[in-house]
Amino acid sequence: MLEFDGVTVEQYDRVMEMLGAAAGGPMPAGGLFGWVIATANGIRVAEVWESVEAFRQFSAERFGPAAGEVGITCAPRIAFRDVHC
């Protein structure tokens, strides 16, 4: 789970579009499922990834640089959880 204060859903969507992962489309390599909602302070993103390492690599190499291009300058609060079916 990621919590971004001061970030809009529109900014998040622009980043994902830049990365070829537009809303309703496929996730980036290693990503399985995700959603984003507006909160009182910004946005909350919940995603399921094949591994924490795949998420960290995507975040560092692709999402972070693209986020800066659309004005997202804050680092999110991140909490990792195991998914059980």
Phi and psi in radians as a Rosetta constraint file:
Dihedral C 1 N 2 CA 2 C 2 CIRCULARHARMONIC -2.093 0.35
Dihedral N 2 CA 2 C 2 N 3 CIRCULARHARMONIC 2.370 0.35
Dihedral C 2 N 3 CA 3 C 3 CIRCULARHARMONIC -2.074 0.35
Dihedral N 3 CA 3 C 3 N 4 CIRCULARHARMONIC 2.040 0.35
Dihedral C 3 N 4 CA 4 C 4 CIRCULARHARMONIC -1.926 0.35
Dihedral N 4 CA 4 C 4 N 5 CIRCULARHARMONIC 1.909 0.35
Dihedral C 4 N 5 CA 5 C 5 CIRCULARHARMONIC -1.343 0.35
Dihedral N 5 CA 5 C 5 N 6 CIRCULARHARMONIC 2.396 0.35
Dihedral C 5 N 6 CA 6 C 6 CIRCULARHARMONIC 1.334 0.35
Dihedral N 6 CA 6 C 6 N 7 CIRCULARHARMONIC 0.168 0.35
Dihedral C 6 N 7 CA 7 C 7 CIRCULARHARMONIC -1.893 0.35
Dihedral N 7 CA 7 C 7 N 8 CIRCULARHARMONIC 2.491 0.35
Dihedral C 7 N 8 CA 8 C 8 CIRCULARHARMONIC -1.744 0.35
Dihedral N 8 CA 8 C 8 N 9 CIRCULARHARMONIC 2.787 0.35
Dihedral C 8 N 9 CA 9 C 9 CIRCULARHARMONIC -1.052 0.35
Dihedral N 9 CA 9 C 9 N 10 CIRCULARHARMONIC -0.650 0.35
Dihedral C 9 N 10 CA 10 C 10 CIRCULARHARMONIC -1.104 0.35
Dihedral N 10 CA 10 C 10 N 11 CIRCULARHARMONIC -0.721 0.35
Dihedral C 10 N 11 CA 11 C 11 CIRCULARHARMONIC -1.088 0.35
Dihedral N 11 CA 11 C 11 N 12 CIRCULARHARMONIC -0.789 0.35
Dihedral C 11 N 12 CA 12 C 12 CIRCULARHARMONIC -1.054 0.35
Dihedral N 12 CA 12 C 12 N 13 CIRCULARHARMONIC -0.792 0.35
Dihedral C 12 N 13 CA 13 C 13 CIRCULARHARMONIC -1.056 0.35
Dihedral N 13 CA 13 C 13 N 14 CIRCULARHARMONIC -0.693 0.35
Dihedral C 13 N 14 CA 14 C 14 CIRCULARHARMONIC -1.084 0.35
Dihedral N 14 CA 14 C 14 N 15 CIRCULARHARMONIC -0.750 0.35
Dihedral C 14 N 15 CA 15 C 15 CIRCULARHARMONIC -1.061 0.35
Dihedral N 15 CA 15 C 15 N 16 CIRCULARHARMONIC -0.845 0.35
Dihedral C 15 N 16 CA 16 C 16 CIRCULARHARMONIC -1.114 0.35
Dihedral N 16 CA 16 C 16 N 17 CIRCULARHARMONIC -0.647 0.35
Dihedral C 16 N 17 CA 17 C 17 CIRCULARHARMONIC -1.100 0.35
Dihedral N 17 CA 17 C 17 N 18 CIRCULARHARMONIC -0.721 0.35
Dihedral C 17 N 18 CA 18 C 18 CIRCULARHARMONIC -1.045 0.35
Dihedral N 18 CA 18 C 18 N 19 CIRCULARHARMONIC -0.528 0.35
Dihedral C 18 N 19 CA 19 C 19 CIRCULARHARMONIC -1.643 0.35
Dihedral N 19 CA 19 C 19 N 20 CIRCULARHARMONIC 0.104 0.35
Dihedral C 19 N 20 CA 20 C 20 CIRCULARHARMONIC 1.334 0.35
Dihedral N 20 CA 20 C 20 N 21 CIRCULARHARMONIC 0.425 0.35
Dihedral C 20 N 21 CA 21 C 21 CIRCULARHARMONIC -2.262 0.35
Dihedral N 21 CA 21 C 21 N 22 CIRCULARHARMONIC 1.053 0.35
Dihedral C 21 N 22 CA 22 C 22 CIRCULARHARMONIC -1.147 0.35
Dihedral N 22 CA 22 C 22 N 23 CIRCULARHARMONIC 2.762 0.35
Dihedral C 22 N 23 CA 23 C 23 CIRCULARHARMONIC -0.893 0.35
Dihedral N 23 CA 23 C 23 N 24 CIRCULARHARMONIC 2.305 0.35
Dihedral C 23 N 24 CA 24 C 24 CIRCULARHARMONIC 1.438 0.35
Dihedral N 24 CA 24 C 24 N 25 CIRCULARHARMONIC -0.107 0.35
Dihedral C 24 N 25 CA 25 C 25 CIRCULARHARMONIC -1.702 0.35
Dihedral N 25 CA 25 C 25 N 26 CIRCULARHARMONIC -2.979 0.35
Dihedral C 25 N 26 CA 26 C 26 CIRCULARHARMONIC -1.219 0.35
Dihedral N 26 CA 26 C 26 N 27 CIRCULARHARMONIC 2.667 0.35
Dihedral C 26 N 27 CA 27 C 27 CIRCULARHARMONIC -1.359 0.35
Dihedral N 27 CA 27 C 27 N 28 CIRCULARHARMONIC 2.802 0.35
Dihedral C 27 N 28 CA 28 C 28 CIRCULARHARMONIC -1.106 0.35
Dihedral N 28 CA 28 C 28 N 29 CIRCULARHARMONIC 2.851 0.35
Dihedral C 28 N 29 CA 29 C 29 CIRCULARHARMONIC -0.913 0.35
Dihedral N 29 CA 29 C 29 N 30 CIRCULARHARMONIC 2.257 0.35
Dihedral C 29 N 30 CA 30 C 30 CIRCULARHARMONIC 1.637 0.35
Dihedral N 30 CA 30 C 30 N 31 CIRCULARHARMONIC -0.315 0.35
Dihedral C 30 N 31 CA 31 C 31 CIRCULARHARMONIC -1.582 0.35
Dihedral N 31 CA 31 C 31 N 32 CIRCULARHARMONIC 2.439 0.35
Dihedral C 31 N 32 CA 32 C 32 CIRCULARHARMONIC -1.889 0.35
Dihedral N 32 CA 32 C 32 N 33 CIRCULARHARMONIC -0.678 0.35
Dihedral C 32 N 33 CA 33 C 33 CIRCULARHARMONIC -2.844 0.35
Dihedral N 33 CA 33 C 33 N 34 CIRCULARHARMONIC 2.585 0.35
Dihedral C 33 N 34 CA 34 C 34 CIRCULARHARMONIC -2.803 0.35
Dihedral N 34 CA 34 C 34 N 35 CIRCULARHARMONIC 2.749 0.35
Dihedral C 34 N 35 CA 35 C 35 CIRCULARHARMONIC -2.592 0.35
Dihedral N 35 CA 35 C 35 N 36 CIRCULARHARMONIC 2.773 0.35
Dihedral C 35 N 36 CA 36 C 36 CIRCULARHARMONIC -2.404 0.35
Dihedral N 36 CA 36 C 36 N 37 CIRCULARHARMONIC 2.445 0.35
Dihedral C 36 N 37 CA 37 C 37 CIRCULARHARMONIC -2.329 0.35
Dihedral N 37 CA 37 C 37 N 38 CIRCULARHARMONIC 2.662 0.35
Dihedral C 37 N 38 CA 38 C 38 CIRCULARHARMONIC -1.346 0.35
Dihedral N 38 CA 38 C 38 N 39 CIRCULARHARMONIC 2.482 0.35
Dihedral C 38 N 39 CA 39 C 39 CIRCULARHARMONIC -2.112 0.35
Dihedral N 39 CA 39 C 39 N 40 CIRCULARHARMONIC 3.106 0.35
Dihedral C 39 N 40 CA 40 C 40 CIRCULARHARMONIC -1.098 0.35
Dihedral N 40 CA 40 C 40 N 41 CIRCULARHARMONIC -0.466 0.35
Dihedral C 40 N 41 CA 41 C 41 CIRCULARHARMONIC -1.917 0.35
Dihedral N 41 CA 41 C 41 N 42 CIRCULARHARMONIC -0.163 0.35
Dihedral C 41 N 42 CA 42 C 42 CIRCULARHARMONIC 2.906 0.35
Dihedral N 42 CA 42 C 42 N 43 CIRCULARHARMONIC -2.098 0.35
Dihedral C 42 N 43 CA 43 C 43 CIRCULARHARMONIC -2.380 0.35
Dihedral N 43 CA 43 C 43 N 44 CIRCULARHARMONIC 2.752 0.35
Dihedral C 43 N 44 CA 44 C 44 CIRCULARHARMONIC -2.152 0.35
Dihedral N 44 CA 44 C 44 N 45 CIRCULARHARMONIC 2.284 0.35
Dihedral C 44 N 45 CA 45 C 45 CIRCULARHARMONIC -2.085 0.35
Dihedral N 45 CA 45 C 45 N 46 CIRCULARHARMONIC 2.244 0.35
Dihedral C 45 N 46 CA 46 C 46 CIRCULARHARMONIC -2.093 0.35
Dihedral N 46 CA 46 C 46 N 47 CIRCULARHARMONIC 2.167 0.35
Dihedral C 46 N 47 CA 47 C 47 CIRCULARHARMONIC -2.356 0.35
Dihedral N 47 CA 47 C 47 N 48 CIRCULARHARMONIC 2.617 0.35
Dihedral C 47 N 48 CA 48 C 48 CIRCULARHARMONIC -1.948 0.35
Dihedral N 48 CA 48 C 48 N 49 CIRCULARHARMONIC 2.187 0.35
Dihedral C 48 N 49 CA 49 C 49 CIRCULARHARMONIC -2.095 0.35
Dihedral N 49 CA 49 C 49 N 50 CIRCULARHARMONIC 2.737 0.35
Dihedral C 49 N 50 CA 50 C 50 CIRCULARHARMONIC -1.054 0.35
Dihedral N 50 CA 50 C 50 N 51 CIRCULARHARMONIC -0.587 0.35
Dihedral C 50 N 51 CA 51 C 51 CIRCULARHARMONIC -2.790 0.35
Dihedral N 51 CA 51 C 51 N 52 CIRCULARHARMONIC 2.778 0.35
Dihedral C 51 N 52 CA 52 C 52 CIRCULARHARMONIC -1.078 0.35
Dihedral N 52 CA 52 C 52 N 53 CIRCULARHARMONIC -0.654 0.35
Dihedral C 52 N 53 CA 53 C 53 CIRCULARHARMONIC -1.107 0.35
Dihedral N 53 CA 53 C 53 N 54 CIRCULARHARMONIC -0.703 0.35
Dihedral C 53 N 54 CA 54 C 54 CIRCULARHARMONIC -1.095 0.35
Dihedral N 54 CA 54 C 54 N 55 CIRCULARHARMONIC -0.737 0.35
Dihedral C 54 N 55 CA 55 C 55 CIRCULARHARMONIC -1.090 0.35
Dihedral N 55 CA 55 C 55 N 56 CIRCULARHARMONIC -0.845 0.35
Dihedral C 55 N 56 CA 56 C 56 CIRCULARHARMONIC -1.055 0.35
Dihedral N 56 CA 56 C 56 N 57 CIRCULARHARMONIC -0.700 0.35
Dihedral C 56 N 57 CA 57 C 57 CIRCULARHARMONIC -1.145 0.35
Dihedral N 57 CA 57 C 57 N 58 CIRCULARHARMONIC -0.821 0.35
Dihedral C 57 N 58 CA 58 C 58 CIRCULARHARMONIC -1.036 0.35
Dihedral N 58 CA 58 C 58 N 59 CIRCULARHARMONIC -0.779 0.35
Dihedral C 58 N 59 CA 59 C 59 CIRCULARHARMONIC -1.080 0.35
Dihedral N 59 CA 59 C 59 N 60 CIRCULARHARMONIC -0.821 0.35
Dihedral C 59 N 60 CA 60 C 60 CIRCULARHARMONIC -1.256 0.35
Dihedral N 60 CA 60 C 60 N 61 CIRCULARHARMONIC -0.735 0.35
Dihedral C 60 N 61 CA 61 C 61 CIRCULARHARMONIC -1.548 0.35
Dihedral N 61 CA 61 C 61 N 62 CIRCULARHARMONIC -0.498 0.35
Dihedral C 61 N 62 CA 62 C 62 CIRCULARHARMONIC -2.142 0.35
Dihedral N 62 CA 62 C 62 N 63 CIRCULARHARMONIC -0.962 0.35
Dihedral C 62 N 63 CA 63 C 63 CIRCULARHARMONIC -1.153 0.35
Dihedral N 63 CA 63 C 63 N 64 CIRCULARHARMONIC -0.858 0.35
Dihedral C 63 N 64 CA 64 C 64 CIRCULARHARMONIC -0.955 0.35
Dihedral N 64 CA 64 C 64 N 65 CIRCULARHARMONIC -0.916 0.35
Dihedral C 64 N 65 CA 65 C 65 CIRCULARHARMONIC -1.076 0.35
Dihedral N 65 CA 65 C 65 N 66 CIRCULARHARMONIC -0.706 0.35
Dihedral C 65 N 66 CA 66 C 66 CIRCULARHARMONIC -1.183 0.35
Dihedral N 66 CA 66 C 66 N 67 CIRCULARHARMONIC -0.655 0.35
Dihedral C 66 N 67 CA 67 C 67 CIRCULARHARMONIC -1.035 0.35
Dihedral N 67 CA 67 C 67 N 68 CIRCULARHARMONIC -0.726 0.35
Dihedral C 67 N 68 CA 68 C 68 CIRCULARHARMONIC -1.063 0.35
Dihedral N 68 CA 68 C 68 N 69 CIRCULARHARMONIC -0.581 0.35
Dihedral C 68 N 69 CA 69 C 69 CIRCULARHARMONIC -1.174 0.35
Dihedral N 69 CA 69 C 69 N 70 CIRCULARHARMONIC -0.439 0.35
Dihedral C 69 N 70 CA 70 C 70 CIRCULARHARMONIC -1.820 0.35
Dihedral N 70 CA 70 C 70 N 71 CIRCULARHARMONIC 0.206 0.35
Dihedral C 70 N 71 CA 71 C 71 CIRCULARHARMONIC 1.600 0.35
Dihedral N 71 CA 71 C 71 N 72 CIRCULARHARMONIC 0.185 0.35
Dihedral C 71 N 72 CA 72 C 72 CIRCULARHARMONIC -1.482 0.35
Dihedral N 72 CA 72 C 72 N 73 CIRCULARHARMONIC 1.920 0.35
Dihedral C 72 N 73 CA 73 C 73 CIRCULARHARMONIC -1.950 0.35
Dihedral N 73 CA 73 C 73 N 74 CIRCULARHARMONIC -0.226 0.35
Dihedral C 73 N 74 CA 74 C 74 CIRCULARHARMONIC -1.536 0.35
Dihedral N 74 CA 74 C 74 N 75 CIRCULARHARMONIC 2.573 0.35
Dihedral C 74 N 75 CA 75 C 75 CIRCULARHARMONIC -1.487 0.35
Dihedral N 75 CA 75 C 75 N 76 CIRCULARHARMONIC 2.448 0.35
Dihedral C 75 N 76 CA 76 C 76 CIRCULARHARMONIC -1.357 0.35
Dihedral N 76 CA 76 C 76 N 77 CIRCULARHARMONIC 2.767 0.35
Dihedral C 76 N 77 CA 77 C 77 CIRCULARHARMONIC -1.429 0.35
Dihedral N 77 CA 77 C 77 N 78 CIRCULARHARMONIC 2.275 0.35
Dihedral C 77 N 78 CA 78 C 78 CIRCULARHARMONIC -2.115 0.35
Dihedral N 78 CA 78 C 78 N 79 CIRCULARHARMONIC 2.371 0.35
Dihedral C 78 N 79 CA 79 C 79 CIRCULARHARMONIC -2.297 0.35
Dihedral N 79 CA 79 C 79 N 80 CIRCULARHARMONIC 2.177 0.35
Dihedral C 79 N 80 CA 80 C 80 CIRCULARHARMONIC -1.668 0.35
Dihedral N 80 CA 80 C 80 N 81 CIRCULARHARMONIC 2.406 0.35
Dihedral C 80 N 81 CA 81 C 81 CIRCULARHARMONIC -2.375 0.35
Dihedral N 81 CA 81 C 81 N 82 CIRCULARHARMONIC 2.554 0.35
Dihedral C 81 N 82 CA 82 C 82 CIRCULARHARMONIC -1.363 0.35
Dihedral N 82 CA 82 C 82 N 83 CIRCULARHARMONIC 2.524 0.35
Dihedral C 82 N 83 CA 83 C 83 CIRCULARHARMONIC -1.767 0.35
Dihedral N 83 CA 83 C 83 N 84 CIRCULARHARMONIC 2.277 0.35
Dihedral C 83 N 84 CA 84 C 84 CIRCULARHARMONIC -2.108 0.35
Dihedral N 84 CA 84 C 84 N 85 CIRCULARHARMONIC 2.280 0.35
